[in-house]
Amino acid sequence: MNYRHGYHAGNFADLLKHTALCELLRLLTAKDKKLFVLDTHAGAGGYDLAGSQARRTGEAGAGIVRLAAASRSGMPAAVARYLAAVAAYDRKFGPSDGGLRRYPGSPRLVRAALRPGDRFVVCELHPEEALALKREFAGDRAVEVRQADGYKVLKALLPPVERRGLVLIDPPFEATDEYERLLRALRQAIRRFATGCYAVWYPIKDDNAAVFARELAGFKPLALEMALHGIEPGKLAACALAVINPPWRFEEAMREALPWIAAQLGPGVRATVSAPPASAPARASGA
Ligand SMILES: C[S@@+](CC[C@H](N)C(=O)[O-])C[C@H]1O[C@@H](n2cnc3c(N)ncnc32)[C@H](O)[C@@H]1O
């Protein structure tokens, strides 16, 4: 396990995934019923944008730093809310001279949206990242941090007693069997908890990813995609978030937010939102 999210925190993939995550949380917490959230691949929780990892790739500079500097005029509400969540996390580290210093990972964004009584479990397998995550939430009884395999925890915790849930599955895709493991885990999860909302991130990079996307399509997700332009070979140029059972109004918000974000990131960057055909019901048993 070599992957460290610190090299990529705040890049275009995070903008896509985290804007969607914030909007999913907002819509799912609008109802006066308890929510269960599971982050199967959580990372360290928060990231230092001035640290050596972020500086080495510069990905945050071309991502969140550029977006945070964009004019607020015409900014879609979902983007404004996401940026407000990022800024609120950054402010925890004291007053800044204007630039962003810290970026919240998915666990921090989820935590900020939870209400008293909601339940949140985060999993991270890498010992150092898990330790950072435990430190990030030390003393916070609303967050249960597990150093564990997220797929196993997914199997163990579904269906949640709350009967309402959001599951984020965001693996590093380093292992050659990641696609198969993810699909297997997702099929089992949906069999146990068919009404849950699942957000699955994946890179769009090779034939395996294309096969994976076709398999995922069997779950009839709303597919959110973002692609960069003129990226050097070997670097991530495109990615997607597949959202199964999205809440009402989510699609509308993403159709507004994602192309706007893409336009801020530079010429040639594109974002698409694709809904499944209306006539085809989702297959709970998967593809
Ligand atoms: C892309 S990062 C997560 C980023 C995070 N979700 C966010 O949005 O801020 C993927 C993380 O999954 C961890 N990981 C890899 N395999 C895992 C597994 N089977 N279970 C839990 N965590 C795993 C990696 O160590 C890495 O920190």
The ligand as a MOL file (V3000), in Angstrom:
LIG
                    3D

  0  0  0     0  0            999 V3000
M  V30 BEGIN CTAB
M  V30 COUNTS 27 29 0 0 0
M  V30 BEGIN ATOM
M  V30 1 C -8.3220 7.8770 -2.2190 0
M  V30 2 S -7.8200 7.6750 -0.5570 0 CHG=1
M  V30 3 C -9.2020 8.2000 0.3740 0
M  V30 4 C -9.5110 9.6490 0.2960 0
M  V30 5 C -10.7060 10.0790 1.1170 0
M  V30 6 N -11.8670 9.2360 0.8760 0
M  V30 7 C -11.0990 11.5070 0.8290 0
M  V30 8 O -11.9490 11.7400 -0.0400 0
M  V30 9 O -10.5750 12.4130 1.4890 0 CHG=-1
M  V30 10 C -7.9080 5.9330 -0.3570 0
M  V30 11 C -7.4680 5.4390 1.0280 0
M  V30 12 O -7.8670 4.0680 1.1740 0
M  V30 13 C -6.9110 3.3970 1.9870 0
M  V30 14 N -7.1290 1.9540 1.7880 0
M  V30 15 C -6.6160 1.1440 0.8330 0
M  V30 16 N -7.1870 -0.0750 0.9120 0
M  V30 17 C -8.0880 -0.0360 1.9140 0
M  V30 18 C -9.0250 -0.9570 2.4450 0
M  V30 19 N -9.1540 -2.1920 1.9400 0
M  V30 20 N -9.8160 -0.5750 3.4710 0
M  V30 21 C -9.7080 0.6840 3.9960 0
M  V30 22 N -8.8410 1.6120 3.5240 0
M  V30 23 C -8.0490 1.2610 2.4890 0
M  V30 24 C -5.5990 3.9680 1.5160 0
M  V30 25 O -4.5930 3.8010 2.4980 0
M  V30 26 C -5.9710 5.4430 1.2720 0
M  V30 27 O -5.6930 6.2180 2.4070 0
M  V30 END ATOM
M  V30 BEGIN BOND
M  V30 1 1 1 2
M  V30 2 1 2 3
M  V30 3 1 2 10
M  V30 4 1 3 4
M  V30 5 1 4 5
M  V30 6 1 5 6
M  V30 7 1 5 7
M  V30 8 2 7 8
M  V30 9 1 7 9
M  V30 10 1 10 11
M  V30 11 1 11 12
M  V30 12 1 11 26
M  V30 13 1 12 13
M  V30 14 1 13 14
M  V30 15 1 13 24
M  V30 16 1 14 15
M  V30 17 1 14 23
M  V30 18 2 15 16
M  V30 19 1 16 17
M  V30 20 1 17 18
M  V30 21 2 17 23
M  V30 22 1 18 19
M  V30 23 2 18 20
M  V30 24 1 20 21
M  V30 25 2 21 22
M  V30 26 1 22 23
M  V30 27 1 24 25
M  V30 28 1 24 26
M  V30 29 1 26 27
M  V30 END BOND
M  V30 END CTAB
M  END
